[in-house]
Amino acid sequence: MARFTLPRDIYYGPGAINELKNLKGHKKAMLLTGGSSMKKAGFLQKTEEVLKSAGMEVQLFEGIEPDPSIETVFRGAAAMREFQPDVIVAIGGGSPMDAAKAMWVFYEYPEKTFDDIKDPFTMPKLRQKAIFVAIPSTSGTASEVTAFSVITDYSTNIKYPLADFEITPDIAVLDTDIPLTMPKTLTAHTGMDALTHAIEAYVATARSDFSDPLAMKAISDIYDSLLDSYHGDVEARGKMHIAQCLAGMAFSNALLGIAHSLAHKTGAVFEIPHGCCNAILLPAVIQYNSKVCMERYAQIARAIGLPGSTDKQLVNSLVDSIKAMNKKLGIAQTYQENGVSEELFNANVDKIAENAVKDPCTGSNPRAIDVENMKKVLTCAFTGEDVTF
């Protein structure tokens, strides 16, 4: 038996934050966010006002860092236990949403340790104390609709993708006014993260007739709107915000693959944003996986109008189109071009490959992989060579 899980409610469109006024019957809301962008743009204050108008006492938890740490998670959980919210609201990029999801677990189960929940689908039953509302500010992570949370252990420089349907938010609010605040580089990186989500979901071993249409629609809309969004087009920004959510619905259920396995393990070590890592890795991963799922990649290429009369030609066109997209978005194609020295790469490649094989996303990759081949894929992403094995 398989399962397909989404938030109960998704509010979307301009001004969608106002729909939180419908959260009647709740007493306390903890509102969590990252840096200062949501406050500077006024969206943090707006959310607080709407929650208060629904009759709730609101407490802020600010300053969640990019790539949130285990320590931040436990600090937030302690604040929740003191305030006792019955609604948890996270607004911002993937980091505050991911951190708040993990905090939610330790708020409801303070006796648990991080080791207790870091393996996929090992979380206890939530919603004993609070429901979860997610409001994304970026168009990429789709944490507002997923069963995932990525938390970093800085003592080992390893990102752990926590996975369990228990942490799928109850309510997602896709206010399309918010992503208008994104700078160009963030638009590029999050957009390529979304594209990687959709493509990996379409070929993942857990894909289904429910996830496929979502993944394909997301791919099509991202190809149509990402470049215009990058250049500031308002309509395209809104379209990307919805497209990345569709990609999230797809991969939350179909799961992902080794582009994400490697992105999780390289981001902290090389100090490169997650979406940028995915943009670098995606062409090499498609080349590696096409040995076993060429037809699926060809379907993607055909659907977005790329040239080719054979599946192989279509896959080559898909890889070339992603590289071209990266260039137009100002993303250098290799780790080396993104500032990773040969010395740093060689010092870490073996450990990264080993940890990537153990990453939960590897299990749903369409082609099996071992440490040696993972190392080869990563090396191709470092140098820019084609994957031919």
C-alpha positions in Angstrom: 0.0 0.0 0.0 1.2 3.5 -0.8 0.3 6.9 0.7 -0.2 10.4 -0.6 -0.3 13.2 2.0 -0.8 17.0 1.6 -1.7 19.8 4.0 -5.4 20.0 4.8 -5.7 23.6 3.6 -3.7 25.7 1.1 -4.5 29.4 0.8 -2.9 31.1 -2.1 -2.8 34.4 -4.1 -2.1 38.0 -3.3 -2.9 38.8 0.4 -3.4 35.2 1.4 -2.0 35.9 4.8 -5.4 37.5 5.7 -6.9 34.0 5.6 -5.3 33.2 9.0 -8.2 35.2 10.5 -10.1 32.0 10.1 -8.0 30.3 12.8 -10.7 30.6 15.4 -10.8 28.7 18.7 -7.0 28.8 19.3 -5.5 30.7 22.2 -1.7 31.1 21.6 0.4 31.3 18.5 4.2 31.2 18.3 5.4 33.0 15.2 8.9 32.0 14.0 11.0 33.6 11.4 14.6 33.9 10.2 16.5 37.1 9.7 15.0 40.6 9.2 13.6 40.3 5.6 10.1 39.5 6.7 10.1 42.3 9.3 11.6 44.9 6.9 8.9 44.1 4.3 6.2 44.2 6.9 5.0 40.7 6.4 6.0 39.6 9.9 3.9 42.4 11.5 1.0 41.7 9.1 1.0 38.0 10.2 1.1 39.0 13.8 -1.8 41.4 13.4 -4.0 38.8 11.6 -3.3 36.2 14.3 -4.2 38.7 17.0 -7.4 39.6 15.2 -8.3 35.9 15.4 -8.1 36.2 19.2 -4.7 34.7 19.8 -1.8 35.8 22.0 1.3 35.9 19.9 4.9 35.4 20.8 7.8 35.9 18.3 10.8 33.7 17.9 13.2 35.5 15.5 16.7 35.0 14.2 16.6 31.4 12.9 19.8 31.0 10.9 20.2 29.7 7.3 20.8 26.0 7.5 19.4 25.8 11.1 21.3 23.9 13.7 20.3 21.2 16.2 21.0 23.8 18.9 18.6 26.3 17.5 16.0 23.6 17.3 16.3 22.7 21.0 16.3 26.4 21.9 13.1 27.0 20.0 11.5 23.9 21.5 12.3 25.2 25.0 10.7 28.5 24.2 7.6 26.7 23.0 7.4 24.6 26.2 7.5 27.8 28.2 4.8 29.7 26.1 2.6 26.6 25.3 1.3 27.6 21.9 -1.6 25.7 20.3 -0.6 27.1 16.9 2.9 27.2 15.5 3.4 29.6 12.6 6.6 29.7 10.5 7.2 32.5 8.0 10.2 32.9 5.8 12.4 30.7 3.7 13.0 27.0 4.1 15.2 27.4 7.2 12.6 28.8 9.6 9.9 26.4 8.4 12.3 23.4 8.7 13.5 24.5 12.1 10.0 25.1 13.4 8.9 21.6 12.2 11.7 20.0 14.3 11.0 22.3 17.2 7.4 21.1 17.1 8.5 17.5 17.6 10.6 18.4 20.7 7.9 20.7 22.0 5.4 17.9 22.1 8.0 15.2 23.1 10.7 16.9 25.2 12.1 13.5 26.2 13.1 12.7 22.6 16.7 13.2 21.4 17.8 14.2 17.9 19.0 10.6 17.3 15.5 9.3 18.0 14.0 11.1 15.0 16.8 11.5 12.5 16.0 8.2 10.7 13.1 8.5 8.2 9.6 7.9 9.5 10.5 7.5 13.1 8.6 10.4 14.6 5.9 10.1 17.2 2.4 11.3 16.5 2.1 15.1 16.6 -0.8 17.5 17.1 -1.1 16.6 20.7 -0.4 20.3 21.6 -0.4 22.3 18.4 -1.1 22.6 14.7 1.4 23.9 12.2 1.0 26.7 9.7 3.7 27.5 7.1 4.1 30.7 5.1 7.0 30.6 2.5 8.8 33.7 1.5 10.9 32.0 -1.2 9.9 30.0 -4.2 11.9 26.8 -3.9 12.1 24.7 -0.8 8.3 23.9 -0.6 8.7 23.1 3.0 5.2 24.4 3.5 3.7 21.3 1.9 6.4 18.6 2.6 7.1 15.9 5.1 10.7 17.0 5.3 12.9 19.2 7.5 16.7 19.7 6.9 18.7 20.3 10.1 22.5 20.7 10.2 24.8 19.2 12.8 27.7 21.7 12.7 29.9 19.4 14.8 30.1 17.0 11.8 29.1 19.4 9.0 26.3 17.0 8.0 22.8 18.1 7.0 20.1 15.6 8.1 16.9 15.5 6.1 14.3 14.6 8.7 11.3 12.8 7.0 7.9 11.9 8.3 4.4 12.6 7.3 3.7 13.8 10.9 5.6 17.1 10.1 3.6 17.9 7.0 2.1 21.3 7.8 -1.7 21.5 8.5 -2.0 24.8 6.6 0.1 26.3 3.9 -0.3 30.0 3.0 1.1 30.9 -0.4 0.8 34.7 -0.4 2.2 35.7 -3.8 3.0 39.2 -2.6 5.8 37.9 -0.4 8.2 36.4 -3.0 8.4 39.8 -4.7 10.9 40.7 -2.0 13.4 38.1 -3.1 16.8 39.3 -4.4 17.9 37.9 -7.8 20.5 35.4 -6.5 18.0 33.9 -4.1 15.4 33.7 -6.9 17.9 31.8 -9.0 19.0 29.3 -6.3 15.5 28.6 -5.0 14.2 28.3 -8.5 16.7 25.6 -9.4 16.0 23.9 -6.1 12.4 23.7 -7.2 13.3 22.4 -10.6 15.5 19.7 -9.1 12.6 18.7 -6.7 10.3 18.2 -9.7 12.7 16.4 -11.9 13.9 14.1 -9.2 10.3 13.4 -8.1 9.3 12.4 -11.7 12.0 9.7 -11.8 12.1 8.6 -8.2 11.3 5.0 -7.3 8.3 6.1 -5.1 6.7 8.1 -7.9 3.0 7.5 -8.6 0.1 8.5 -10.8 -0.6 11.1 -8.1 2.8 12.7 -8.0 3.6 12.5 -11.8 1.2 15.3 -12.9 2.3 17.6 -10.1 5.9 17.1 -11.0 5.4 17.6 -14.7 3.2 20.7 -14.2 5.9 22.1 -11.9 8.7 21.5 -14.5 6.7 23.1 -17.3 5.8 26.2 -15.2 9.3 26.6 -13.9 10.7 26.5 -17.4 8.1 29.1 -18.4 8.6 31.5 -15.5 12.0 31.2 -13.8 14.0 33.4 -16.0 11.3 36.1 -16.1 11.0 35.8 -12.3 14.7 36.2 -12.0 14.4 39.5 -13.9 11.7 40.7 -11.6 8.5 40.1 -13.5 5.6 40.2 -11.0 3.4 37.7 -12.7 6.3 35.2 -13.1 7.1 35.5 -9.4 3.6 34.5 -8.6 3.7 31.6 -11.0 7.0 30.4 -9.6 5.6 30.5 -6.1 2.8 28.1 -7.1 5.1 25.9 -9.3 7.6 25.3 -6.4 4.6 24.3 -4.2 3.5 21.8 -6.9 7.0 20.4 -7.0 6.9 20.1 -3.2 3.7 18.2 -3.3 5.3 15.8 -5.8 8.5 15.1 -4.0 7.1 15.0 -0.5 5.3 11.9 -1.7 7.5 10.5 -4.5 10.7 11.4 -2.7 14.0 12.5 -4.2 17.3 11.2 -5.5 21.1 11.7 -5.3 21.2 15.3 -6.4 19.7 16.0 -3.0 21.8 13.4 -1.3 24.9 15.2 -2.5 23.5 18.7 -2.0 22.8 17.8 1.6 26.4 16.7 2.2 28.2 19.3 0.2 26.4 22.5 1.2 27.8 22.8 4.7 31.3 21.6 3.8 31.7 23.8 0.7 29.6 26.7 2.1 27.4 26.8 -1.0 23.6 27.4 -0.8 21.5 24.3 -1.2 19.8 25.4 -4.3 23.1 26.3 -6.0 24.4 22.8 -5.1 21.4 21.3 -6.8 21.9 23.4 -9.9 25.5 22.2 -10.1 24.6 18.6 -9.5 21.4 18.1 -11.6 23.0 17.7 -15.1 25.5 15.1 -13.8 22.8 13.2 -11.9 20.6 13.1 -14.9 23.4 11.6 -17.0 24.1 9.0 -14.3 20.4 8.0 -13.8 19.6 8.0 -17.6 21.2 4.6 -17.8 18.0 3.2 -16.2 15.3 5.8 -16.8 16.1 7.5 -20.0 12.5 7.3 -21.2 11.3 9.3 -18.1 13.8 12.1 -18.7 12.9 12.1 -22.4 9.2 12.6 -21.5 10.2 15.7 -19.6 12.3 17.0 -22.5 9.4 16.3 -24.9 6.8 18.0 -22.7 8.8 21.2 -22.5 9.5 21.3 -26.2 13.2 20.4 -26.3 14.7 19.1 -29.6 15.5 15.4 -30.2 14.1 12.5 -32.2 15.4 9.8 -29.9 15.3 9.4 -26.2 19.1 9.9 -25.9 18.9 13.1 -27.9 16.1 14.4 -25.8 18.0 13.6 -22.6 21.1 15.4 -23.9 18.8 18.4 -24.7 17.5 18.3 -21.2 21.0 18.4 -19.7 22.0 21.2 -22.1 18.9 23.2 -21.3 19.6 23.0 -17.5 23.2 24.1 -18.1 21.9 27.0 -20.2 19.4 27.9 -17.5 22.2 28.0 -14.9 24.2 30.3 -17.1 21.3 32.7 -17.6 20.7 32.7 -13.9 24.3 33.6 -13.1 25.1 30.2 -11.6 28.5 28.7 -12.5 28.1 25.1 -13.6 30.8 23.4 -11.4 31.8 23.3 -7.8 35.3 24.4 -8.9 33.8 27.5 -10.7 31.9 28.2 -7.5 35.1 28.6 -5.5 35.7 25.1 -4.2 39.5 24.5 -4.3 41.0 21.3 -5.5 42.6 20.9 -2.0 39.2 21.3 -0.2 37.5 19.0 -2.6 40.1 16.2 -2.4 40.1 16.5 1.4 36.4 15.9 1.6 35.2 13.9 -1.4 35.5 10.4 0.2 33.6 11.4 3.3 31.0 13.3 1.3 30.4 10.3 -1.0 30.2 7.9 2.0 27.6 10.2 3.8 25.6 10.8 0.6 25.1 7.0 0.1 23.6 6.9 3.6 21.4 9.9 3.0 17.6 9.1 3.0 17.2 10.5 -0.5 19.5 7.9 -2.0 17.1 5.1 -1.4 14.5 6.5 -3.9 17.1 7.3 -6.6 16.1 5.4 -9.8 19.6 4.0 -10.3 21.4 2.2 -7.5 24.7 3.7 -6.4 27.7 2.8 -4.2 30.3 5.0 -2.6 32.7 4.7 -5.5 30.1 5.8 -8.1 28.8 8.6 -5.8 32.4 9.9 -5.7 32.6 9.8 -9.5 29.3 11.7 -9.9 30.5 14.3 -7.4 33.9 14.6 -9.2 32.1 15.2 -12.5 30.1 18.0 -10.8 33.4 19.4 -9.6 35.2 19.4 -12.9 32.3 19.7 -15.3 33.1 16.4 -17.1 30.2 14.3 -18.5 29.1 11.3 -16.6 29.6 8.3 -18.9 29.7 5.3 -16.5 
